Amino acid sequence: MAKILPKGMELSHFAVLNQLANINAERTPAQLAKSFHVTRGAMTNTLAKLEIAGYIHIRPDWEDARRKLVALSSAGQEARNEALASVSPVISTLIEDLSTQKVKAILPALRDLRQQLEL
């Protein structure tokens, strides 16, 4: 997967951009770290790279000055869409190789697993 992502984008970057695009809301770095089951330090590192690239905005939480909030930028949305476009053919090929019927059968379990991991 890393080879087909746009230049300079890592899988962790795509995952964060994709999640922010899907939820369409701000998240704290701690919430993102918990969601991806990584340390806060690892998430801070990923977010710093995304901010330098202009893909996210990080701002103070006006209600709690100790926290920061992360939001997807328009450049981040474009980068995510570009990455998704490059990944989609690979996913389509995997679905064809496994058969659509097998993929449809496993999707509910994968959705449940994702929801449990996000808690």
ZABA-755609 format. One line per field, with one value per residue: residue number from 1; residue in one letter; x, y, z of N, C-alpha, C in turn. Coordinates in nm, 3 decimals. Example, Ala and Ser with C-alpha at 12.3 -4.5 7.8 and 13.67 -1.06 7.14 Angstrom:
<rs>
n (1	2)
res (a	s)
n_px (1.319	1.285)
n_py (-0.569	-0.225)
n_pz (0.780	0.708)
ca_px (1.230	1.367)
ca_py (-0.450	-0.106)
ca_pz (0.780	0.714)
c_px (1.320	1.290)
c_py (-0.330	0.003)
c_pz (0.780	0.787)
</rs>
This chain:
<rs>
n (1	2	3	4	5	6	7	8	9	10	11	12	13	14	15	16	17	18	19	20	21	22	23	24	25	26	27	28	29	30	31	32	33	34	35	36	37	38	39	40	41	42	43	44	45	46	47	48	49	50	51	52	53	54	55	56	57	58	59	60	61	62	63	64	65	66	67	68	69	70	71	72	73	74	75	76	77	78	79	80	81	82	83	84	85	86	87	88	89	90	91	92	93	94	95	96	97	98	99	100	101	102	103	104	105	106	107	108	109	110	111	112	113	114	115	116	117	118	119)
res (m	a	k	i	l	p	k	g	m	e	l	s	h	f	a	v	l	n	q	l	a	n	i	n	a	e	r	t	p	a	q	l	a	k	s	f	h	v	t	r	g	a	m	t	n	t	l	a	k	l	e	i	a	g	y	i	h	i	r	p	d	w	e	d	a	r	r	k	l	v	a	l	s	s	a	g	q	e	a	r	n	e	a	l	a	s	v	s	p	v	i	s	t	l	i	e	d	l	s	t	q	k	v	k	a	i	l	p	a	l	r	d	l	r	q	q	l	e	l)
n_px (0.081	0.193	0.358	0.192	0.067	0.035	0.333	0.547	0.349	0.261	0.129	0.015	-0.039	-0.234	-0.434	-0.508	-0.592	-0.804	-0.977	-1.041	-1.171	-1.389	-1.530	-1.574	-1.532	-1.372	-1.099	-0.924	-0.568	-0.526	-0.764	-0.742	-0.509	-0.596	-0.796	-0.645	-0.490	-0.229	0.059	0.041	0.260	0.346	0.128	0.138	0.374	0.299	0.089	0.230	0.382	0.176	0.067	0.279	0.281	0.053	-0.191	-0.360	-0.520	-0.423	-0.548	-0.588	-0.800	-1.067	-1.219	-1.075	-0.767	-0.552	-0.577	-0.565	-0.715	-0.776	-0.822	-0.927	-0.775	-0.849	-0.655	-0.571	-0.800	-0.803	-0.560	-0.621	-0.831	-0.690	-0.513	-0.697	-0.801	-0.578	-0.551	-0.788	-0.806	-0.640	-0.774	-1.009	-0.911	-0.834	-1.085	-1.201	-1.029	-1.085	-1.352	-1.668	-1.881	-1.764	-1.642	-1.866	-1.982	-1.805	-1.790	-1.984	-1.878	-1.624	-1.695	-1.818	-1.593	-1.426	-1.582	-1.577	-1.306	-1.279	-1.393)
n_py (-0.119	0.124	0.188	0.273	0.499	0.860	1.055	1.093	1.049	0.856	0.540	0.571	0.844	0.862	0.710	0.868	1.105	0.998	0.910	1.156	1.278	1.109	1.130	1.397	1.600	1.777	1.641	1.548	1.512	1.302	1.154	1.066	0.911	0.709	0.596	0.483	0.312	0.377	0.533	0.853	1.007	0.895	0.961	1.238	1.285	1.197	1.378	1.619	1.598	1.591	1.844	2.011	1.949	2.074	1.951	1.928	2.122	2.247	2.355	2.550	2.430	2.614	2.592	2.438	2.501	2.330	2.138	2.041	2.076	1.893	1.932	1.854	1.997	2.180	2.115	1.876	1.723	1.704	1.563	1.326	1.236	1.197	0.995	0.797	0.749	0.633	0.402	0.264	0.103	-0.114	-0.222	-0.296	-0.496	-0.684	-0.751	-0.867	-1.088	-1.228	-1.274	-1.129	-1.219	-1.342	-1.119	-0.957	-1.118	-1.102	-0.831	-0.722	-0.824	-0.706	-0.436	-0.431	-0.499	-0.274	-0.072	-0.152	-0.125	0.149	0.245)
n_pz (0.000	0.079	-0.132	-0.336	-0.251	-0.268	-0.333	-0.058	0.129	0.404	0.521	0.773	0.770	0.569	0.691	0.914	0.784	0.637	0.840	0.965	0.752	0.721	0.966	0.977	1.168	1.440	1.628	1.925	1.973	2.154	2.134	1.870	1.890	2.063	1.904	1.697	1.836	1.922	2.077	2.243	2.179	1.936	1.778	1.793	1.652	1.393	1.343	1.345	1.111	0.923	0.963	0.885	0.617	0.547	0.558	0.774	1.034	1.342	1.641	1.944	2.208	2.293	2.518	2.694	2.767	2.782	2.594	2.243	1.920	1.626	1.282	0.950	0.666	0.360	0.173	0.284	0.253	-0.025	-0.064	0.067	-0.096	-0.334	-0.252	-0.191	-0.443	-0.562	-0.415	-0.447	-0.694	-0.623	-0.404	-0.533	-0.702	-0.509	-0.407	-0.632	-0.658	-0.423	-0.441	-0.477	-0.327	-0.098	0.018	0.074	0.266	0.481	0.547	0.742	0.986	0.986	1.002	1.257	1.412	1.360	1.477	1.744	1.800	1.784	2.012)
ca_px (0.000	0.277	0.418	0.096	0.019	0.106	0.470	0.562	0.243	0.275	0.002	-0.040	-0.092	-0.359	-0.533	-0.556	-0.669	-0.928	-1.067	-1.090	-1.266	-1.510	-1.607	-1.606	-1.535	-1.242	-1.063	-0.801	-0.463	-0.547	-0.872	-0.688	-0.415	-0.677	-0.865	-0.549	-0.416	-0.087	0.088	0.020	0.382	0.344	0.026	0.191	0.470	0.222	0.016	0.327	0.414	0.057	0.053	0.384	0.237	-0.065	-0.308	-0.447	-0.507	-0.425	-0.578	-0.618	-0.939	-1.098	-1.281	-0.974	-0.641	-0.453	-0.601	-0.564	-0.811	-0.723	-0.923	-0.879	-0.773	-0.892	-0.543	-0.575	-0.912	-0.756	-0.459	-0.693	-0.903	-0.588	-0.467	-0.808	-0.807	-0.467	-0.569	-0.911	-0.785	-0.581	-0.883	-1.098	-0.846	-0.845	-1.224	-1.217	-0.955	-1.152	-1.491	-1.759	-1.964	-1.686	-1.623	-1.996	-2.007	-1.717	-1.802	-2.047	-1.785	-1.519	-1.756	-1.830	-1.458	-1.383	-1.657	-1.526	-1.172	-1.290	-1.447)
ca_py (0.000	0.244	0.218	0.334	0.626	0.975	1.076	1.155	1.010	0.725	0.476	0.634	0.975	0.836	0.662	0.983	1.190	0.928	0.914	1.293	1.302	1.029	1.179	1.536	1.674	1.790	1.543	1.579	1.413	1.185	1.075	1.000	0.808	0.599	0.535	0.405	0.226	0.416	0.625	0.995	1.054	0.852	1.041	1.375	1.283	1.190	1.504	1.723	1.583	1.631	1.989	2.069	1.930	2.158	1.864	1.944	2.242	2.218	2.479	2.530	2.412	2.738	2.559	2.376	2.545	2.222	2.048	2.092	2.012	1.866	1.931	1.833	2.117	2.151	2.043	1.742	1.655	1.672	1.459	1.203	1.191	1.147	0.867	0.703	0.714	0.543	0.277	0.198	-0.008	-0.227	-0.282	-0.361	-0.621	-0.778	-0.797	-0.960	-1.210	-1.300	-1.287	-1.031	-1.289	-1.357	-0.986	-0.917	-1.199	-1.062	-0.689	-0.691	-0.853	-0.604	-0.311	-0.448	-0.492	-0.135	0.004	-0.190	-0.067	0.294	0.282)
ca_pz (0.000	0.090	-0.263	-0.428	-0.198	-0.326	-0.285	0.073	0.222	0.468	0.549	0.894	0.730	0.499	0.787	0.992	0.693	0.603	0.955	0.981	0.643	0.745	1.080	0.947	1.294	1.504	1.729	1.998	1.945	2.240	2.075	1.752	1.936	2.115	1.790	1.620	1.929	1.925	2.187	2.212	2.115	1.796	1.708	1.784	1.542	1.268	1.326	1.312	0.969	0.846	0.974	0.801	0.478	0.525	0.546	0.890	1.116	1.486	1.713	2.087	2.248	2.364	2.646	2.779	2.706	2.784	2.481	2.106	1.832	1.493	1.176	0.814	0.581	0.223	0.110	0.338	0.186	-0.161	-0.053	0.102	-0.216	-0.427	-0.200	-0.206	-0.585	-0.595	-0.341	-0.490	-0.786	-0.551	-0.326	-0.630	-0.744	-0.398	-0.402	-0.745	-0.628	-0.314	-0.486	-0.417	-0.229	0.024	0.076	0.132	0.385	0.592	0.577	0.871	1.096	0.984	1.054	1.402	1.467	1.354	1.577	1.876	1.815	1.796	2.145)
c_px (0.086	0.335	0.321	0.037	0.095	0.241	0.471	0.456	0.269	0.136	-0.064	-0.101	-0.228	-0.468	-0.592	-0.641	-0.804	-1.026	-1.125	-1.193	-1.397	-1.594	-1.649	-1.624	-1.393	-1.224	-0.939	-0.695	-0.480	-0.657	-0.821	-0.592	-0.492	-0.744	-0.772	-0.463	-0.266	-0.066	0.058	0.141	0.386	0.243	0.073	0.290	0.398	0.150	0.110	0.362	0.296	0.036	0.156	0.344	0.115	-0.194	-0.406	-0.423	-0.513	-0.445	-0.602	-0.767	-0.974	-1.162	-1.182	-0.837	-0.533	-0.463	-0.589	-0.668	-0.754	-0.839	-0.854	-0.883	-0.823	-0.781	-0.538	-0.687	-0.871	-0.653	-0.523	-0.765	-0.806	-0.538	-0.574	-0.820	-0.694	-0.482	-0.688	-0.890	-0.727	-0.689	-0.979	-1.041	-0.854	-0.986	-1.251	-1.149	-1.025	-1.293	-1.579	-1.841	-1.891	-1.668	-1.752	-2.024	-1.925	-1.733	-1.872	-1.954	-1.674	-1.572	-1.768	-1.695	-1.409	-1.454	-1.608	-1.389	-1.176	-1.342	-1.340)
c_py (0.126	0.286	0.291	0.464	0.742	0.997	1.149	1.116	0.868	0.669	0.539	0.771	0.957	0.794	0.778	1.075	1.127	0.931	1.054	1.327	1.230	1.083	1.324	1.620	1.683	1.679	1.592	1.477	1.286	1.095	0.998	0.887	0.686	0.523	0.443	0.312	0.249	0.509	0.768	1.053	1.018	0.935	1.184	1.386	1.283	1.322	1.619	1.718	1.626	1.782	2.059	2.060	2.016	2.078	1.875	2.081	2.195	2.351	2.449	2.505	2.532	2.711	2.496	2.402	2.438	2.132	2.122	2.015	2.005	1.861	1.912	1.964	2.080	2.079	1.898	1.659	1.614	1.560	1.325	1.149	1.133	1.009	0.759	0.657	0.618	0.407	0.197	0.086	-0.133	-0.299	-0.355	-0.494	-0.726	-0.836	-0.897	-1.093	-1.294	-1.342	-1.192	-1.096	-1.305	-1.223	-0.938	-0.994	-1.151	-0.915	-0.658	-0.716	-0.749	-0.470	-0.317	-0.436	-0.348	-0.052	-0.026	-0.128	0.083	0.338	0.327)
c_pz (0.000	-0.045	-0.356	-0.376	-0.264	-0.258	-0.151	0.174	0.274	0.497	0.672	0.862	0.662	0.596	0.868	0.904	0.660	0.719	0.975	0.873	0.669	0.860	1.063	1.074	1.349	1.608	1.801	1.957	2.029	2.184	1.953	1.791	1.986	2.000	1.709	1.706	1.920	2.043	2.145	2.141	1.967	1.717	1.692	1.669	1.406	1.241	1.289	1.164	0.882	0.849	0.886	0.654	0.444	0.516	0.662	0.953	1.262	1.557	1.860	2.106	2.336	2.500	2.744	2.716	2.705	2.661	2.348	2.027	1.692	1.394	1.042	0.737	0.443	0.146	0.158	0.276	0.044	-0.160	-0.020	-0.020	-0.319	-0.382	-0.216	-0.351	-0.623	-0.528	-0.395	-0.591	-0.719	-0.470	-0.419	-0.678	-0.634	-0.389	-0.514	-0.716	-0.521	-0.353	-0.406	-0.307	-0.095	0.095	0.141	0.261	0.505	0.632	0.709	0.990	1.102	1.037	1.205	1.470	1.470	1.461	1.718	1.902	1.835	1.932	2.239)
</rs>
